[in-house]
Amino acid sequence: MPVIFTVDPRGGIPIYLQIVEQVKRSVALGLLAPGEQLPTVKQLALDLTVNPNTVARAYRDLERESVIETASGRGSFVRANGSADAASIAAGRDVARGEIESAVRTAKSLGLGRDAVTELFQKSLDRWLPEEA
């Protein structure tokens, strides 16, 4: 089943960053396999109803971060060489960082201070990533 990307023009996050984030997340979760071809810039722009330059910028950023590679005349592909694992790990960290930052922004908007956020984060760590004895 192909990965479906979506964007929210009113979400407050630039559209190209939304595309970058979704590709990274799909790679990190294995929804996009190494060597798998991404939609062309033109096709993704049509699917998302965005300017092709927006998609091109997202693809350039992904290529710069070694998540994808572009072959002239062939298209863009998830990196399939030895660095694909490193790219997948990096993509996973970027996705996690974005989620953590979003949670901290939400906590701040709710009026929670640093100590409260730290306590909540520590409880989540203890629950989901307990230290091994």
SEVEX-514437 format. One record per atom (N, C-alpha, C): residue number from 1; atom name; x, z, y. Coordinates in steps of 0.05 Angstrom, whole numbers, plus 32768, in hexadecimal, padded with zeros to 4 digits. Atoms other than C-alpha are relative to their C-alpha. Layout:
<recs>
+-----+------+------+------+------+
: pos : site :    x :    z :    y :
+-----+------+------+------+------+
: NUM :   CA :    X :    Z :    Y :
...
+-----+------+------+------+------+
</recs>
This chain:
<recs>
+-----+------+------+------+------+
: pos : site :    x :    z :    y :
+-----+------+------+------+------+
:   1 :    N : 8011 : 8000 : 7FE8 :
:   1 :   CA : 8000 : 8000 : 8000 :
:   1 :    C : 8012 : 8000 : 8019 :
:   2 :    N : 7FEF : 8001 : 7FE8 :
:   2 :   CA : 801E : 7FED : 8043 :
:   2 :    C : 7FFB : 8018 : 8013 :
:   3 :    N : 8002 : 7FEA : 7FED :
:   3 :   CA : 802D : 8022 : 8077 :
:   3 :    C : 7FF1 : 7FF5 : 8019 :
:   4 :    N : 8010 : 8008 : 7FE9 :
:   4 :   CA : 7FFC : 801F : 80B1 :
:   4 :    C : 8009 : 8011 : 8018 :
:   5 :    N : 7FF8 : 7FF2 : 7FE8 :
:   5 :   CA : 8016 : 8031 : 80F6 :
:   5 :    C : 7FE9 : 8000 : 8014 :
:   6 :    N : 8014 : 7FFE : 7FEB :
:   6 :   CA : 7FEA : 8048 : 812F :
:   6 :    C : 800E : 800B : 8019 :
:   7 :    N : 7FF6 : 7FF5 : 7FE7 :
:   7 :   CA : 7FF6 : 8059 : 8178 :
:   7 :    C : 7FE9 : 800A : 8011 :
:   8 :    N : 8013 : 7FF5 : 7FED :
:   8 :   CA : 7FD2 : 8082 : 81AC :
:   8 :    C : 800A : 7FFD : 801C :
:   9 :    N : 7FF6 : 8005 : 7FE5 :
:   9 :   CA : 7FDC : 8065 : 81F1 :
:   9 :    C : 7FFC : 8017 : 8014 :
:  10 :    N : 8006 : 7FE9 : 7FEE :
:  10 :   CA : 7FBF : 80A5 : 8210 :
:  10 :    C : 800C : 8019 : 7FF6 :
:  11 :    N : 7FF6 : 7FE9 : 800D :
:  11 :   CA : 7FE7 : 80D4 : 81E5 :
:  11 :    C : 8016 : 800E : 800F :
:  12 :    N : 7FEB : 7FF3 : 7FF0 :
:  12 :   CA : 801C : 80E3 : 821A :
:  12 :    C : 801C : 7FFA : 7FF6 :
:  13 :    N : 7FE6 : 8007 : 800B :
:  13 :   CA : 8054 : 80C9 : 81EE :
:  13 :    C : 8002 : 7FE2 : 8002 :
:  14 :    N : 7FFD : 801E : 7FFE :
:  14 :   CA : 8070 : 8083 : 81FC :
:  14 :    C : 7FFB : 7FF3 : 7FE6 :
:  15 :    N : 8008 : 800E : 8018 :
:  15 :   CA : 8056 : 8051 : 81CB :
:  15 :    C : 8018 : 7FF9 : 7FEE :
:  16 :    N : 7FE9 : 8007 : 8011 :
:  16 :   CA : 809B : 803A : 81B4 :
:  16 :    C : 800A : 8018 : 7FF1 :
:  17 :    N : 7FF8 : 7FE8 : 800E :
:  17 :   CA : 80AC : 8082 : 81A3 :
:  17 :    C : 7FED : 8007 : 7FE9 :
:  18 :    N : 8013 : 7FFC : 8015 :
:  18 :   CA : 806C : 8088 : 817B :
:  18 :    C : 8006 : 7FEE : 7FE8 :
:  19 :    N : 7FF9 : 8012 : 8015 :
:  19 :   CA : 8081 : 804B : 8153 :
:  19 :    C : 8019 : 800A : 7FF1 :
:  20 :    N : 7FE6 : 7FF6 : 800B :
:  20 :   CA : 80C8 : 8066 : 8149 :
:  20 :    C : 7FFA : 8018 : 7FEE :
:  21 :    N : 8006 : 7FE8 : 800F :
:  21 :   CA : 80AC : 80A9 : 8131 :
:  21 :    C : 7FF1 : 7FF9 : 7FE6 :
:  22 :    N : 800F : 8007 : 8018 :
:  22 :   CA : 807B : 8089 : 8100 :
:  22 :    C : 8011 : 7FF2 : 7FEC :
:  23 :    N : 7FEE : 800E : 8013 :
:  23 :   CA : 80B0 : 805C : 80E1 :
:  23 :    C : 8013 : 8015 : 7FF4 :
:  24 :    N : 7FEE : 7FEB : 800B :
:  24 :   CA : 80E0 : 8098 : 80DA :
:  24 :    C : 7FF1 : 8011 : 7FEC :
:  25 :    N : 8010 : 7FEF : 8012 :
:  25 :   CA : 80A9 : 80C2 : 80BB :
:  25 :    C : 7FFB : 7FF1 : 7FE6 :
:  26 :    N : 8006 : 800F : 8018 :
:  26 :   CA : 8097 : 808A : 808B :
:  26 :    C : 8019 : 7FFD : 7FEE :
:  27 :    N : 7FE6 : 8002 : 800F :
:  27 :   CA : 80E1 : 8082 : 8076 :
:  27 :    C : 8005 : 801B : 7FF4 :
:  28 :    N : 7FFA : 7FE6 : 800A :
:  28 :   CA : 80EA : 80CD : 806F :
:  28 :    C : 7FEE : 8008 : 7FE9 :
:  29 :    N : 8013 : 7FF9 : 8015 :
:  29 :   CA : 80AC : 80D4 : 8044 :
:  29 :    C : 8001 : 7FEC : 7FE8 :
:  30 :    N : 7FFE : 8014 : 8016 :
:  30 :   CA : 80BF : 8097 : 8019 :
:  30 :    C : 7FEA : 7FEC : 8000 :
:  31 :    N : 8015 : 8014 : 7FFE :
:  31 :   CA : 8083 : 806F : 8030 :
:  31 :    C : 800B : 7FE4 : 8005 :
:  32 :    N : 7FF1 : 8019 : 7FFC :
:  32 :   CA : 80B4 : 803A : 8047 :
:  32 :    C : 801A : 8003 : 7FF0 :
:  33 :    N : 7FE9 : 7FFE : 8012 :
:  33 :   CA : 80E9 : 802D : 8012 :
:  33 :    C : 8017 : 7FF0 : 800C :
:  34 :    N : 7FE9 : 8010 : 7FF7 :
:  34 :   CA : 8130 : 8015 : 801F :
:  34 :    C : 7FFD : 7FE3 : 7FF8 :
:  35 :    N : 8003 : 801D : 8004 :
:  35 :   CA : 8130 : 7FCA : 8026 :
:  35 :    C : 7FE4 : 7FF5 : 8006 :
:  36 :    N : 801B : 8009 : 7FFB :
:  36 :   CA : 80E6 : 7FC7 : 8036 :
:  36 :    C : 7FFF : 7FF4 : 801C :
:  37 :    N : 8002 : 800E : 7FE6 :
:  37 :   CA : 80D4 : 7F97 : 806E :
:  37 :    C : 7FEA : 800C : 8011 :
:  38 :    N : 8014 : 7FF6 : 7FED :
:  38 :   CA : 80B1 : 7FB0 : 80AC :
:  38 :    C : 7FF1 : 7FE8 : 800B :
:  39 :    N : 800F : 8016 : 7FF4 :
:  39 :   CA : 807C : 7F86 : 80CF :
:  39 :    C : 8012 : 7FF4 : 8016 :
:  40 :    N : 7FF1 : 800C : 7FEA :
:  40 :   CA : 8099 : 7F54 : 8100 :
:  40 :    C : 7FF8 : 800C : 801B :
:  41 :    N : 8006 : 7FF5 : 7FE6 :
:  41 :   CA : 809B : 7F68 : 8149 :
:  41 :    C : 7FE5 : 7FF5 : 8009 :
:  42 :    N : 8019 : 800D : 7FF7 :
:  42 :   CA : 8064 : 7F36 : 8159 :
:  42 :    C : 7FE8 : 800B : 7FF0 :
:  43 :    N : 8016 : 7FF7 : 8010 :
:  43 :   CA : 8038 : 7F4C : 811F :
:  43 :    C : 7FF8 : 801D : 8006 :
:  44 :    N : 8006 : 7FE4 : 7FFA :
:  44 :   CA : 803E : 7F97 : 812D :
:  44 :    C : 7FF4 : 8002 : 801C :
:  45 :    N : 800B : 8000 : 7FE5 :
:  45 :   CA : 8031 : 7F8A : 8177 :
:  45 :    C : 7FE3 : 7FF8 : 8000 :
:  46 :    N : 801C : 8008 : 8002 :
:  46 :   CA : 7FF1 : 7F65 : 8165 :
:  46 :    C : 7FEF : 8015 : 7FF2 :
:  47 :    N : 800F : 7FEC : 800F :
:  47 :   CA : 7FDC : 7F9A : 8132 :
:  47 :    C : 7FFA : 8019 : 8012 :
:  48 :    N : 8003 : 7FE7 : 7FF0 :
:  48 :   CA : 7FE7 : 7FD3 : 8165 :
:  48 :    C : 7FF4 : 7FFA : 801C :
:  49 :    N : 8009 : 8009 : 7FE5 :
:  49 :   CA : 7FCF : 7FAA : 81A2 :
:  49 :    C : 8013 : 800C : 8015 :
:  50 :    N : 7FEC : 7FF8 : 7FED :
:  50 :   CA : 8010 : 7FB9 : 81C7 :
:  50 :    C : 8011 : 7FE8 : 8007 :
:  51 :    N : 7FED : 8015 : 7FF8 :
:  51 :   CA : 8044 : 7F90 : 81EB :
:  51 :    C : 8016 : 7FFD : 7FEB :
:  52 :    N : 7FEA : 8004 : 8013 :
:  52 :   CA : 8077 : 7F71 : 81BC :
:  52 :    C : 801A : 800D : 8008 :
:  53 :    N : 7FE8 : 7FF3 : 7FF6 :
:  53 :   CA : 80AE : 7F8D : 81E8 :
:  53 :    C : 8001 : 801D : 7FF8 :
:  54 :    N : 8002 : 7FE4 : 8008 :
:  54 :   CA : 8096 : 7FD3 : 81D6 :
:  54 :    C : 8009 : 8003 : 7FE3 :
:  55 :    N : 7FF8 : 7FFF : 801C :
:  55 :   CA : 809D : 7FC5 : 818C :
:  55 :    C : 801E : 7FF9 : 7FFD :
:  56 :    N : 7FE3 : 8007 : 8001 :
:  56 :   CA : 80E1 : 7FA3 : 8197 :
:  56 :    C : 8011 : 8017 : 8008 :
:  57 :    N : 7FF0 : 7FE8 : 7FF7 :
:  57 :   CA : 80FA : 7FE1 : 81BC :
:  57 :    C : 8001 : 8015 : 7FEA :
:  58 :    N : 8001 : 7FEC : 8016 :
:  58 :   CA : 80E3 : 800E : 8183 :
:  58 :    C : 8013 : 7FF7 : 7FE9 :
:  59 :    N : 7FEF : 800A : 8015 :
:  59 :   CA : 8106 : 7FE1 : 8150 :
:  59 :    C : 801E : 8002 : 8008 :
:  60 :    N : 7FE4 : 7FFE : 7FF7 :
:  60 :   CA : 8146 : 7FE0 : 817A :
:  60 :    C : 800A : 801D : 7FFD :
:  61 :    N : 7FF9 : 7FE4 : 8003 :
:  61 :   CA : 8146 : 802C : 817C :
:  61 :    C : 8004 : 8008 : 7FE3 :
:  62 :    N : 7FFE : 7FFA : 801D :
:  62 :   CA : 813A : 8030 : 8131 :
:  62 :    C : 801A : 7FF4 : 7FF4 :
:  63 :    N : 7FE8 : 800D : 800A :
:  63 :   CA : 8173 : 7FFF : 8125 :
:  63 :    C : 8019 : 8010 : 800A :
:  64 :    N : 7FE9 : 7FF1 : 7FF5 :
:  64 :   CA : 81A2 : 8026 : 8153 :
:  64 :    C : 8004 : 801A : 7FF0 :
:  65 :    N : 7FFE : 7FE7 : 800F :
:  65 :   CA : 8192 : 8065 : 812A :
:  65 :    C : 8004 : 7FFB : 7FE2 :
:  66 :    N : 7FFB : 8008 : 801C :
:  66 :   CA : 81A0 : 803F : 80E9 :
:  66 :    C : 7FE9 : 8006 : 7FED :
:  67 :    N : 8018 : 7FFC : 8011 :
:  67 :   CA : 8159 : 8049 : 80CF :
:  67 :    C : 7FF8 : 7FE4 : 7FF5 :
:  68 :    N : 8006 : 801B : 8009 :
:  68 :   CA : 814D : 7FFD : 80CB :
:  68 :    C : 8017 : 7FEE : 8007 :
:  69 :    N : 7FED : 8015 : 7FF8 :
:  69 :   CA : 8176 : 7FBE : 80CE :
:  69 :    C : 7FF0 : 7FE7 : 8003 :
:  70 :    N : 800E : 8019 : 7FFA :
:  70 :   CA : 8161 : 7F7B : 80EA :
:  70 :    C : 8013 : 7FE9 : 7FF8 :
:  71 :    N : 7FF2 : 8018 : 8007 :
:  71 :   CA : 8177 : 7F39 : 80CD :
:  71 :    C : 7FF3 : 7FE9 : 800F :
:  72 :    N : 800B : 8015 : 7FEF :
:  72 :   CA : 816F : 7F00 : 80FE :
:  72 :    C : 7FF2 : 7FEB : 7FEF :
:  73 :    N : 8010 : 8013 : 800E :
:  73 :   CA : 8138 : 7ED2 : 80E7 :
:  73 :    C : 7FF2 : 800A : 7FE7 :
:  74 :    N : 800C : 7FF5 : 8018 :
:  74 :   CA : 8125 : 7EFE : 80AC :
:  74 :    C : 7FEE : 8018 : 8005 :
:  75 :    N : 8011 : 7FEA : 7FFA :
:  75 :   CA : 8108 : 7F3C : 80CC :
:  75 :    C : 800F : 801B : 8000 :
:  76 :    N : 7FF5 : 7FE5 : 7FFF :
:  76 :   CA : 8113 : 7F87 : 80CE :
:  76 :    C : 7FFA : 800E : 7FE6 :
:  77 :    N : 8003 : 7FF3 : 801A :
:  77 :   CA : 811E : 7FB1 : 808F :
:  77 :    C : 800A : 801D : 8002 :
:  78 :    N : 7FF5 : 7FE5 : 8003 :
:  78 :   CA : 8127 : 7FFA : 807D :
:  78 :    C : 801C : 7FFD : 7FF5 :
:  79 :    N : 7FE5 : 8003 : 800A :
:  79 :   CA : 8171 : 8003 : 8073 :
:  79 :    C : 8002 : 8005 : 7FE3 :
:  80 :    N : 7FFF : 7FFF : 801D :
:  80 :   CA : 8182 : 7FF8 : 802B :
:  80 :    C : 801C : 8007 : 7FF6 :
:  81 :    N : 7FE5 : 7FFB : 8009 :
:  81 :   CA : 81CD : 8007 : 8029 :
:  81 :    C : 8004 : 801E : 7FFB :
:  82 :    N : 7FF9 : 7FE4 : 8006 :
:  82 :   CA : 81F1 : 8049 : 801A :
:  82 :    C : 7FF7 : 8013 : 8015 :
:  83 :    N : 8008 : 7FED : 7FEB :
:  83 :   CA : 81DD : 8066 : 805D :
:  83 :    C : 7FE2 : 8004 : 8002 :
:  84 :    N : 801D : 7FFD : 7FFF :
:  84 :   CA : 8193 : 8060 : 804D :
:  84 :    C : 7FF8 : 801D : 7FFB :
:  85 :    N : 8007 : 7FE3 : 8005 :
:  85 :   CA : 8193 : 80A7 : 8031 :
:  85 :    C : 8006 : 8010 : 8019 :
:  86 :    N : 7FFA : 7FF2 : 7FE7 :
:  86 :   CA : 81B6 : 80C0 : 8070 :
:  86 :    C : 7FEC : 7FFA : 8015 :
:  87 :    N : 8015 : 8008 : 7FEC :
:  87 :   CA : 8185 : 8099 : 809B :
:  87 :    C : 7FE6 : 800E : 7FFA :
:  88 :    N : 8019 : 7FF3 : 8007 :
:  88 :   CA : 814B : 80B7 : 8074 :
:  88 :    C : 8001 : 801E : 8007 :
:  89 :    N : 7FFC : 7FE4 : 7FF9 :
:  89 :   CA : 8167 : 80FD : 807D :
:  89 :    C : 7FFE : 8004 : 801E :
:  90 :    N : 8001 : 7FFE : 7FE3 :
:  90 :   CA : 8172 : 80F1 : 80C7 :
:  90 :    C : 7FE4 : 7FFB : 800A :
:  91 :    N : 801C : 8005 : 7FF8 :
:  91 :   CA : 812C : 80D4 : 80CD :
:  91 :    C : 7FEE : 8018 : 7FFB :
:  92 :    N : 8010 : 7FE8 : 8006 :
:  92 :   CA : 810F : 8111 : 80AB :
:  92 :    C : 8005 : 8016 : 8014 :
:  93 :    N : 7FFA : 7FEB : 7FED :
:  93 :   CA : 8134 : 813F : 80DA :
:  93 :    C : 7FF4 : 7FF9 : 801B :
:  94 :    N : 800D : 8008 : 7FE7 :
:  94 :   CA : 811B : 8117 : 8116 :
:  94 :    C : 7FE2 : 8006 : 8000 :
:  95 :    N : 801D : 7FFB : 8002 :
:  95 :   CA : 80D4 : 811C : 80FD :
:  95 :    C : 7FFB : 801E : 8002 :
:  96 :    N : 8004 : 7FE3 : 7FFF :
:  96 :   CA : 80DB : 8167 : 80F1 :
:  96 :    C : 8005 : 800B : 801C :
:  97 :    N : 7FFA : 7FF7 : 7FE4 :
:  97 :   CA : 80FB : 8171 : 8136 :
:  97 :    C : 7FE8 : 7FFB : 8012 :
:  98 :    N : 8018 : 8007 : 7FEF :
:  98 :   CA : 80C0 : 814D : 8156 :
:  98 :    C : 7FE9 : 8013 : 7FFB :
:  99 :    N : 8016 : 7FEE : 8007 :
:  99 :   CA : 808E : 8178 : 8130 :
:  99 :    C : 8005 : 801C : 800B :
: 100 :    N : 7FF9 : 7FE6 : 7FF6 :
: 100 :   CA : 80B3 : 81B8 : 8143 :
: 100 :    C : 7FFC : 8001 : 801E :
: 101 :    N : 8003 : 8001 : 7FE3 :
: 101 :   CA : 80B6 : 81A4 : 818C :
: 101 :    C : 7FE3 : 7FFF : 8008 :
: 102 :    N : 801D : 8001 : 7FFB :
: 102 :   CA : 806C : 8194 : 818B :
: 102 :    C : 7FF4 : 801B : 7FFD :
: 103 :    N : 800A : 7FE5 : 8005 :
: 103 :   CA : 805D : 81D8 : 816E :
: 103 :    C : 8008 : 8013 : 8016 :
: 104 :    N : 7FF7 : 7FEE : 7FEB :
: 104 :   CA : 8087 : 81FB : 81A2 :
: 104 :    C : 7FF2 : 7FFA : 801A :
: 105 :    N : 8010 : 8007 : 7FE7 :
: 105 :   CA : 8065 : 81D4 : 81DB :
: 105 :    C : 7FE4 : 800B : 7FFE :
: 106 :    N : 801B : 7FF6 : 8004 :
: 106 :   CA : 8022 : 81E7 : 81BE :
: 106 :    C : 7FFF : 801F : 8005 :
: 107 :    N : 7FFE : 7FE3 : 7FFD :
: 107 :   CA : 8036 : 8231 : 81B9 :
: 107 :    C : 8003 : 8007 : 801E :
: 108 :    N : 7FFC : 7FFB : 7FE3 :
: 108 :   CA : 804F : 822F : 8201 :
: 108 :    C : 7FE7 : 7FFC : 8010 :
: 109 :    N : 8019 : 8005 : 7FF1 :
: 109 :   CA : 800F : 8210 : 821A :
: 109 :    C : 7FEA : 8015 : 7FFA :
: 110 :    N : 8013 : 7FEB : 8006 :
: 110 :   CA : 7FE9 : 8248 : 81F8 :
: 110 :    C : 8009 : 801B : 800B :
: 111 :    N : 7FF7 : 7FE8 : 7FF2 :
: 111 :   CA : 8012 : 827B : 821F :
: 111 :    C : 8012 : 8012 : 7FEF :
: 112 :    N : 7FEF : 7FEF : 8011 :
: 112 :   CA : 803E : 8294 : 81E6 :
: 112 :    C : 801C : 7FFF : 800B :
: 113 :    N : 7FE4 : 7FFE : 7FF7 :
: 113 :   CA : 8083 : 82AC : 81F9 :
: 113 :    C : 8014 : 7FFA : 7FEA :
: 114 :    N : 7FEA : 8006 : 8012 :
: 114 :   CA : 80C6 : 82A0 : 81D8 :
: 114 :    C : 7FFF : 8012 : 7FE7 :
: 115 :    N : 8000 : 7FED : 8017 :
: 115 :   CA : 80C2 : 82DF : 81AD :
: 115 :    C : 7FE9 : 7FFB : 7FED :
: 116 :    N : 8017 : 8006 : 8011 :
: 116 :   CA : 807D : 82CE : 8193 :
: 116 :    C : 8004 : 7FE7 : 7FF0 :
: 117 :    N : 7FFB : 8019 : 800E :
: 117 :   CA : 8091 : 8287 : 8182 :
: 117 :    C : 8016 : 8004 : 7FEB :
: 118 :    N : 7FEA : 7FFB : 8013 :
: 118 :   CA : 80D1 : 829F : 8160 :
: 118 :    C : 7FF5 : 800F : 7FE8 :
: 119 :    N : 800C : 7FF1 : 8015 :
: 119 :   CA : 80A8 : 82D1 : 8137 :
: 119 :    C : 7FEF : 7FED : 7FEE :
: 120 :    N : 8011 : 8013 : 800F :
: 120 :   CA : 8076 : 829A : 8122 :
: 120 :    C : 8012 : 7FED : 7FF0 :
: 121 :    N : 7FEE : 8013 : 800E :
: 121 :   CA : 80AF : 826A : 8111 :
: 121 :    C : 800D : 800E : 7FE8 :
: 122 :    N : 7FF2 : 7FF1 : 8016 :
: 122 :   CA : 80D3 : 829F : 80E7 :
: 122 :    C : 7FEC : 8005 : 7FE9 :
: 123 :    N : 8014 : 7FFC : 8015 :
: 123 :   CA : 8092 : 82AE : 80C1 :
: 123 :    C : 7FFC : 7FE6 : 7FF0 :
: 124 :    N : 8003 : 801A : 800E :
: 124 :   CA : 808A : 8264 : 80B2 :
: 124 :    C : 8018 : 7FFA : 7FEF :
: 125 :    N : 7FE8 : 8004 : 8010 :
: 125 :   CA : 80D2 : 825F : 809B :
: 125 :    C : 8000 : 8011 : 7FE7 :
: 126 :    N : 8000 : 7FEE : 8017 :
: 126 :   CA : 80CA : 829B : 806E :
: 126 :    C : 7FEB : 7FF7 : 7FEB :
: 127 :    N : 8015 : 8009 : 8013 :
: 127 :   CA : 808A : 827D : 8050 :
: 127 :    C : 8009 : 7FE6 : 7FF2 :
: 128 :    N : 7FFB : 801B : 800B :
: 128 :   CA : 80A1 : 8235 : 8046 :
: 128 :    C : 801D : 7FFC : 7FF7 :
: 129 :    N : 7FE4 : 8003 : 8008 :
: 129 :   CA : 80ED : 823C : 8040 :
: 129 :    C : 800D : 801C : 7FFC :
: 130 :    N : 7FF5 : 7FE6 : 8004 :
: 130 :   CA : 80FB : 8281 : 8024 :
: 130 :    C : 801D : 7FFF : 7FF8 :
: 131 :    N : 7FE4 : 7FFE : 8007 :
: 131 :   CA : 8143 : 8296 : 801D :
: 131 :    C : 8002 : 8006 : 7FE2 :
: 132 :    N : 7FFD : 7FFA : 801D :
: 132 :   CA : 815C : 8295 : 7FD6 :
: 132 :    C : 8010 : 8019 : 7FFC :
: 133 :    N : 7FF2 : 7FE6 : 8004 :
: 133 :   CA : 8172 : 82D8 : 7FBB :
: 133 :    C : 8018 : 7FFD : 7FEF :
+-----+------+------+------+------+
</recs>
